[in-house]
């Protein structure tokens, strides 16, 4: 009766069951998986946000497949402030980056086709692909002490099949925090041009290069690449403003003129079929973007402060090794080989009331890992990390 696109086993895993039991008993859990900035104790300019959502224009419905011009112009202005100049006519507004992926998978792939996705990465990717009846084929990122997490072209070639239609990159990656360097972009561009693949670049964490990341070259947006193949860059207010609840994201398209024109025509049909973005948030877009600098600064500072504490407890050369991220909201701890990451996460929750994600949630290709959010308030974060160290060290 039901579609095979959904997972066959919907039962919660051991960690999820244990968490539900503890919360049902009223236990105080230090959640070091928190990814929602509105629950992380940040001070928002509430008046600005509320006033922005009170626009009289919200009473009039003027649908457009790409979104209201005023909102697309506001997004283009925001991106220009981030160093990327784009034409508002090449912007499509969506309700979320998940919906943006769905649009692009519909645009680029038929049922049974495939997209290449990085591993490790956010675990939603495989499900989003399955929902469109396509396959997600992983290519592994590698880690070395000198280069950190990085992409190897050999991995791309090994994963490629003739049914592949696009290469997905997450730049900076979630949860590793690495971003693509210029030579990696050159390799990706050559690879995609050779195999006639589009590039989908998820750049939601682009504003979050950490202040003390010790990088030599800043991140490069896919939109700055030479126009050798179709490129689609994704972003949204969830990360850019720390406002996941307002539900506004975007796709920015680039590429060779003939292919780009056809892509835009076809995206018009897809977007016009759904028209999912609400008018109020589009009317508010320009005013909401005004808080970007404030919120990004607060989030970067919080993440850097928590990362500094984490590195003092788990140094890069320790028994439990911090794989220090240059960007993003997360950090990765590599465990000694005799640990079991799933069992360790359950033990931390059972014995210390601390919740961390085991690495298999993110499909780490090898070794045992725990993933830590850097968003929680400093006192809770530090207490959670102390308790974690008591069990691990």
PETA-V740509 format. One record per residue. N is the residue number from 0. RES is the residue in three letters. SS is DSSP state (H for helix, E for strand, - for the rest). NEAR is the number of other C-alpha atoms within 12 Angstrom. Layout:
N & RES & SS & NEAR
N & RES & SS & NEAR
This chain:
0 & UNK & - & 4
1 & UNK & - & 7
2 & UNK & - & 11
3 & UNK & - & 14
4 & UNK & - & 19
5 & UNK & - & 17
6 & UNK & - & 15
7 & UNK & - & 10
8 & UNK & - & 9
9 & UNK & - & 8
10 & UNK & - & 10
11 & UNK & - & 13
12 & UNK & - & 18
13 & UNK & H & 19
14 & UNK & H & 28
15 & UNK & H & 23
16 & UNK & H & 16
17 & UNK & H & 26
18 & UNK & H & 30
19 & UNK & H & 19
20 & UNK & H & 19
21 & UNK & H & 23
22 & UNK & H & 19
23 & UNK & H & 12
24 & UNK & - & 11
25 & UNK & - & 11
26 & UNK & - & 19
27 & UNK & - & 19
28 & UNK & - & 30
29 & UNK & E & 34
30 & UNK & E & 36
31 & UNK & - & 42
32 & UNK & - & 33
33 & UNK & - & 27
34 & UNK & - & 30
35 & UNK & - & 25
36 & UNK & H & 33
37 & UNK & H & 24
38 & UNK & H & 19
39 & UNK & - & 30
40 & UNK & - & 21
41 & UNK & - & 27
42 & UNK & - & 21
43 & UNK & - & 26
44 & UNK & - & 23
45 & UNK & H & 16
46 & UNK & H & 14
47 & UNK & H & 21
48 & UNK & H & 29
49 & UNK & H & 17
50 & UNK & H & 19
51 & UNK & H & 26
52 & UNK & - & 25
53 & UNK & - & 21
54 & UNK & - & 22
55 & UNK & H & 16
56 & UNK & H & 19
57 & UNK & H & 20
58 & UNK & H & 14
59 & UNK & - & 14
60 & UNK & - & 17
61 & UNK & - & 20
62 & UNK & - & 22
63 & UNK & - & 30
64 & UNK & - & 29
65 & UNK & - & 41
66 & UNK & - & 40
67 & UNK & - & 35
68 & UNK & H & 26
69 & UNK & H & 26
70 & UNK & H & 35
71 & UNK & H & 37
72 & UNK & H & 29
73 & UNK & H & 33
74 & UNK & H & 46
75 & UNK & H & 32
76 & UNK & H & 25
77 & UNK & H & 32
78 & UNK & H & 35
79 & UNK & H & 18
80 & UNK & H & 17
81 & UNK & - & 27
82 & UNK & - & 19
83 & UNK & - & 25
84 & UNK & - & 23
85 & UNK & - & 30
86 & UNK & - & 22
87 & UNK & H & 28
88 & UNK & H & 31
89 & UNK & H & 34
90 & UNK & E & 41
91 & UNK & E & 52
92 & UNK & E & 51
93 & UNK & E & 44
94 & UNK & - & 35
95 & UNK & - & 31
96 & UNK & H & 37
97 & UNK & H & 32
98 & UNK & H & 34
99 & UNK & H & 42
100 & UNK & H & 41
101 & UNK & H & 33
102 & UNK & H & 41
103 & UNK & H & 46
104 & UNK & H & 40
105 & UNK & H & 33
106 & UNK & H & 30
107 & UNK & H & 37
108 & UNK & - & 29
109 & UNK & - & 21
110 & UNK & - & 22
111 & UNK & - & 24
112 & UNK & - & 27
113 & UNK & E & 34
114 & UNK & E & 44
115 & UNK & E & 43
116 & UNK & E & 41
117 & UNK & E & 46
118 & UNK & E & 39
119 & UNK & - & 38
120 & UNK & - & 37
121 & UNK & - & 34
122 & UNK & - & 25
123 & UNK & H & 24
124 & UNK & H & 37
125 & UNK & H & 35
126 & UNK & H & 24
127 & UNK & H & 30
128 & UNK & H & 38
129 & UNK & H & 29
130 & UNK & H & 26
131 & UNK & - & 32
132 & UNK & - & 24
133 & UNK & - & 31
134 & UNK & E & 30
135 & UNK & E & 37
136 & UNK & E & 33
137 & UNK & E & 34
138 & UNK & E & 31
139 & UNK & E & 29
140 & UNK & - & 37
141 & UNK & E & 26
142 & UNK & E & 26
143 & UNK & E & 14
144 & UNK & - & 15
145 & UNK & - & 11
146 & UNK & - & 20
147 & UNK & E & 26
148 & UNK & E & 36
149 & UNK & E & 35
150 & UNK & - & 35
151 & UNK & - & 27
152 & UNK & H & 24
153 & UNK & H & 18
154 & UNK & H & 24
155 & UNK & H & 35
156 & UNK & H & 25
157 & UNK & H & 16
158 & UNK & H & 26
159 & UNK & - & 30
160 & UNK & - & 24
161 & UNK & - & 19
162 & UNK & - & 24
163 & UNK & E & 33
164 & UNK & E & 36
165 & UNK & E & 45
166 & UNK & E & 46
167 & UNK & E & 41
168 & UNK & E & 46
169 & UNK & E & 43
170 & UNK & - & 44
171 & UNK & - & 40
172 & UNK & - & 40
173 & UNK & - & 43
174 & UNK & - & 45
175 & UNK & - & 44
176 & UNK & - & 43
177 & UNK & - & 45
178 & UNK & - & 45
179 & UNK & - & 40
180 & UNK & - & 27
181 & UNK & H & 22
182 & UNK & H & 19
183 & UNK & H & 27
184 & UNK & H & 32
185 & UNK & H & 23
186 & UNK & H & 22
187 & UNK & H & 39
188 & UNK & H & 35
189 & UNK & H & 25
190 & UNK & H & 29
191 & UNK & H & 32
192 & UNK & H & 25
193 & UNK & H & 16
194 & UNK & H & 23
195 & UNK & - & 25
196 & UNK & - & 35
197 & UNK & E & 42
198 & UNK & E & 45
199 & UNK & E & 44
200 & UNK & E & 44
201 & UNK & E & 42
202 & UNK & - & 44
203 & UNK & - & 41
204 & UNK & - & 40
205 & UNK & - & 39
206 & UNK & - & 41
207 & UNK & - & 44
208 & UNK & E & 36
209 & UNK & - & 38
210 & UNK & - & 25
211 & UNK & - & 19
212 & UNK & - & 25
213 & UNK & - & 14
214 & UNK & - & 20
215 & UNK & - & 11
216 & UNK & - & 14
217 & UNK & - & 25
218 & UNK & - & 36
219 & UNK & - & 30
220 & UNK & - & 40
221 & UNK & H & 47
222 & UNK & H & 39
223 & UNK & H & 28
224 & UNK & - & 31
225 & UNK & - & 21
226 & UNK & - & 25
227 & UNK & - & 30
228 & UNK & - & 34
229 & UNK & - & 38
230 & UNK & E & 42
231 & UNK & E & 46
232 & UNK & E & 44
233 & UNK & E & 48
234 & UNK & E & 47
235 & UNK & E & 44
236 & UNK & H & 42
237 & UNK & H & 33
238 & UNK & H & 38
239 & UNK & H & 41
240 & UNK & - & 43
241 & UNK & - & 42
242 & UNK & - & 35
243 & UNK & H & 24
244 & UNK & H & 20
245 & UNK & H & 32
246 & UNK & - & 32
247 & UNK & - & 46
248 & UNK & E & 43
249 & UNK & E & 48
250 & UNK & E & 47
251 & UNK & E & 45
252 & UNK & E & 43
253 & UNK & E & 39
254 & UNK & - & 31
255 & UNK & - & 20
256 & UNK & H & 17
257 & UNK & H & 15
258 & UNK & H & 22
259 & UNK & H & 25
260 & UNK & H & 18
261 & UNK & H & 19
262 & UNK & H & 31
263 & UNK & H & 34
264 & UNK & H & 21
265 & UNK & H & 22
266 & UNK & H & 37
267 & UNK & H & 28
268 & UNK & H & 21
269 & UNK & H & 27
270 & UNK & H & 33
271 & UNK & H & 22
272 & UNK & H & 17
273 & UNK & H & 23
274 & UNK & - & 26
275 & UNK & - & 27
276 & UNK & - & 35
277 & UNK & - & 31
278 & UNK & H & 33
279 & UNK & H & 31
280 & UNK & H & 41
281 & UNK & H & 45
282 & UNK & H & 35
283 & UNK & H & 34
284 & UNK & H & 46
285 & UNK & H & 32
286 & UNK & H & 29
287 & UNK & H & 40
288 & UNK & H & 39
289 & UNK & - & 24
290 & UNK & - & 28
291 & UNK & H & 35
292 & UNK & H & 23
293 & UNK & H & 21
294 & UNK & H & 32
295 & UNK & H & 37
296 & UNK & H & 24
297 & UNK & H & 30
298 & UNK & H & 44
299 & UNK & H & 37
300 & UNK & H & 28
301 & UNK & H & 33
302 & UNK & H & 41
303 & UNK & H & 34
304 & UNK & H & 26
305 & UNK & H & 34
306 & UNK & H & 40
307 & UNK & H & 28
308 & UNK & H & 26
309 & UNK & H & 38
310 & UNK & H & 29
311 & UNK & H & 21
312 & UNK & H & 28
313 & UNK & - & 29
314 & UNK & - & 22
315 & UNK & - & 25
316 & UNK & - & 18
317 & UNK & - & 20
318 & UNK & - & 19
319 & UNK & - & 31
320 & UNK & E & 30
321 & UNK & E & 32
322 & UNK & E & 36
323 & UNK & - & 45
324 & UNK & - & 44
325 & UNK & - & 41
326 & UNK & E & 43
327 & UNK & - & 44
328 & UNK & - & 47
329 & UNK & E & 46
330 & UNK & E & 42
331 & UNK & E & 47
332 & UNK & E & 42
333 & UNK & E & 35
334 & UNK & E & 32
335 & UNK & - & 22
336 & UNK & - & 14
337 & UNK & - & 15
338 & UNK & - & 23
339 & UNK & - & 21
340 & UNK & H & 32
341 & UNK & H & 27
342 & UNK & H & 26
343 & UNK & H & 33
344 & UNK & H & 41
345 & UNK & H & 29
346 & UNK & H & 27
347 & UNK & H & 34
348 & UNK & H & 37
349 & UNK & H & 30
350 & UNK & H & 21
351 & UNK & H & 28
352 & UNK & - & 32
353 & UNK & E & 38
354 & UNK & E & 40
355 & UNK & - & 44
356 & UNK & E & 39
357 & UNK & E & 38
358 & UNK & H & 37
359 & UNK & H & 27
360 & UNK & H & 30
361 & UNK & H & 33
362 & UNK & - & 31
363 & UNK & - & 34
364 & UNK & - & 22
365 & UNK & - & 20
366 & UNK & - & 25
367 & UNK & E & 30
368 & UNK & E & 38
369 & UNK & E & 43
370 & UNK & E & 46
371 & UNK & E & 46
372 & UNK & E & 43
373 & UNK & - & 47
374 & UNK & - & 40
375 & UNK & - & 37
376 & UNK & - & 31
377 & UNK & H & 28
378 & UNK & H & 20
379 & UNK & H & 27
380 & UNK & H & 35
381 & UNK & H & 31
382 & UNK & H & 25
383 & UNK & H & 35
384 & UNK & H & 40
385 & UNK & H & 26
386 & UNK & H & 27
387 & UNK & H & 35
388 & UNK & H & 27
389 & UNK & H & 18
390 & UNK & H & 22
391 & UNK & H & 30
392 & UNK & - & 18
